[in-house]
Amino acid sequence: MLKYFTSCCVAVLVLLTASVAYSQKFYQNNYWLGVGLGKSQFPSGMMALGYEFTNKPTLLVARYVANGQVFSDIRPGISVNELGLLYGVKAGKFRFSTGLSGVWGVNRGKYLYSDPDPLIYGTTVYESIKYTTVGVPAEIRFITSTKDVGIGLTGFGNLNARRSFVGLNLSLYVGQMK
């Protein structure tokens, strides 16, 4: 009797712990690298690396943004650089994210002198003021893509104590998009 009871308990235990095989879809996390050009207060370039989680509408984005004056007769040229980590949500082809970033660059200080060189139409020179601060970046990305390549439009900005900015960027994306 004890042998019969033990074998029944083992059979019930095996049936309860054994899993039934189901056909499962293989889910992959999506990731992409985006590189683009755009316009902020000055011409800008952006490089972003994104990671979208499986079965969740969330994503992480690491981005580098460079804004600056190009071909200016005023020295030093104003520049703003940002390196940020953003967390957000995906809604269809849109991605909304915000986070924290480090911002650094060069501003102009006091007027120093002018150089009236006729070959370069003269140059105005100001004091160079370098700065570093913390900012709050935000962005809205629209990405349309195939499995491996995409194109998108990004509205981006950064709120900080030294030189806040907003802009628009057109980017090309490569990676595991779908």
N, C-alpha and C positions, 0 to 999 in steps of 0.2 A: 504494500500500500504506500509506503514511504517512497519507494522507487517510482511508482506511478505519479504521485503528487509532485515529486521533484522534476520529473520529465515534463509534466504539464506546466509547471512554473517556468521552466526554461523555455518551453515553446511559446508561452505568452510573453515572456520577456523579449525573446527574439522578434516576435511579431510587432511588439510595441516599439522597439528601438530600430528596427530595420526600416530604411526609407524606401519609398516607392520611387522608381526612376521616372523622371519627367524630362521631356525635351525642353531645354532652357536656351533662351537667346543669350548669346555671348555679348555682354555689355563692355564697352571700352570707354575710358575717360577720354574726352576730347582735349586737345591742346593745339596751340597755334602760335606762330611768330608773325607779328605784323610790323611792317616798315612803311612809313609814309611821310608825305610833305604837306604843309598847310600854311595857314596864316593865323597869326595871333596879332598882337600889337606890331610885331615884326615877323618876318618869315620864320617858319618853325619846322622842325623835323621831329619825328617821334618813332621810337622803337618800343614795342610792347610784346611781352610773353604772357600768354593766357593759358589757364588750366581750368577746364569745366568738369565738375564731378559727375560720376555716374548716378543716374536716377535721382538727381537733385538739381534744382534750378540755380545752384550757386556756382560762383567762379572766383578765382584768384587771378589778379593781373599785376605783373611787375612792369613798370614802364619808365622810360627815360625820355625826357622832352628837352629840346634845346631851342630857345628863341633868341634871336639877336639881330642887330643891325648889320646889313650887308652893303658894302660899297658906299659908306658914309664919309663925308668930308669933315665930320666932327669926331674928335678923338677924346677919350676912348669910346668905342662903340658900346652901346648898352647891350648886355647879354643876361639871360636868365636860363639856368639849367635846373632840372628837377629829376630826382630819382625817387620813385614812389612804389608802395605796395598797396593795392586796392582790393577790396572784397565786394562782391556784388551778386546780382541775380540776373538770370537769363529769362527773357520773355519772348519766345519766337526768335526772330532775327535781331532783336534788340538786347543789349547788355547794359545794365545800369550799375555803376560801382563808385565807391568812395573809399578813402583810407587815410594814410599818413605818408608824408614825403619829406625829404631833405631838399632844400632849395638854396642855390648859390649863384653868384654872378657878379657883374660889375655895373655900378651906377656912375653918373657924372657928379662931380663936386663943384668946387669953385672954378670960375673962368681963370685960365692962366695966361694965354696969349693967342694971337692969330698969326699964321704964316701965309703971307700973300703970294705964294708961288703961282705964277701964271700958267704953268703946265698942268697943275692939278686943281685949278680954280680956287686955290687957297684952302687952308686947313685951320679949324678952330680947335684949340686944345684946352681941355678941362682936367681938373684933378680926378684921378681914378679912385673910386671907393669900392672895395671888394666887400661882399657880405655873405653870410651863411645864416639860414633860418629854417624853421620847421613850418610846413604848410599842410593844408587839407586839400588833396586833389579830388576831383570828381570828373566823371565822364559818362557819356552816352554813346555807345557804339551801335551802328547798324552794319551787319555783315551778311552778305549773300555769298554762297559758296557752293562748290562741288564737294566731293569727298576730301580732296587734298589741297585745293586752291580756292581763295576767295578774294573779294574786294569789298571795301567798306568805307563808311564815312563816320568820323568821330568828332563829337563836340566835347571839348575838354576844357578844364580850368584848374586853377589852384588859388586858394585863399591863404595869404600869408602876410606877415608884418612888413616886408620890405618891398616886394614888387609882385602883386597879384596879377593874374592874367587869365584870359579866356581865348579860345580859338577853335578853328575848324580844320580838319585834317582828312585827306584822302589816302587810304592805305591799301597795300597788297598783303594778303595773308597766305601762309603756307603751314601745313601741319595736318593733324587728324581732325578735320572739321566736322564730320558727321559720323 
